[in-house]
């Protein structure tokens, strides 16, 4: 099993924390960009 000792569990939780932190930073930058550009939302799919 991959998570047999406490060090591996701790490392996995740290990696998960880093992933959530990076996601939050990206979301913050996107929110700031949309406010700066005056956009109500970001188009996720191409139109037309």
C-alpha positions as CSV (number, residue, x, y, z in Angstrom):
1,X,0.0,0.0,0.0
2,X,1.2,3.5,-0.9
3,X,0.2,5.2,2.4
4,X,1.5,2.8,5.0
5,X,3.5,5.3,7.1
6,X,2.7,8.7,8.5
7,X,5.4,10.5,6.4
8,X,3.7,9.5,3.1
9,X,0.3,10.5,4.4
10,X,1.7,13.9,5.4
11,X,3.4,14.3,2.1
12,X,0.2,13.5,0.2
13,X,-1.8,16.0,2.3
14,X,0.9,18.7,1.7
15,X,0.7,18.1,-2.1
16,X,-3.1,18.4,-1.9
17,X,-2.7,21.6,0.1
18,X,-0.4,23.0,-2.6
19,X,-2.8,22.1,-5.3
20,X,-5.7,23.9,-3.6
21,X,-3.5,26.9,-2.9
22,X,-2.4,27.2,-6.6
23,X,-6.1,26.8,-7.6
24,X,-7.1,29.7,-5.3
25,X,-4.3,31.9,-6.6
26,X,-5.4,31.3,-10.2
27,X,-9.0,32.1,-9.3
28,X,-8.0,35.3,-7.6
29,X,-6.0,36.4,-10.7
30,X,-8.9,35.6,-13.0
31,X,-11.4,37.5,-10.8
32,X,-9.0,40.5,-10.8
33,X,-8.6,40.3,-14.6
34,X,-12.4,40.1,-15.2
35,X,-13.0,43.2,-12.9
36,X,-10.2,45.1,-14.7
37,X,-11.6,44.2,-18.1
38,X,-15.2,44.9,-17.1
39,X,-16.4,41.4,-17.9
40,X,-19.4,39.9,-16.2
41,X,-18.3,36.4,-17.0
42,X,-15.7,34.5,-19.0
43,X,-17.0,32.6,-22.0
44,X,-16.0,28.9,-21.5
45,X,-17.1,27.7,-24.9
46,X,-16.4,29.2,-28.3
47,X,-19.4,31.0,-29.8
48,X,-20.4,30.4,-33.4
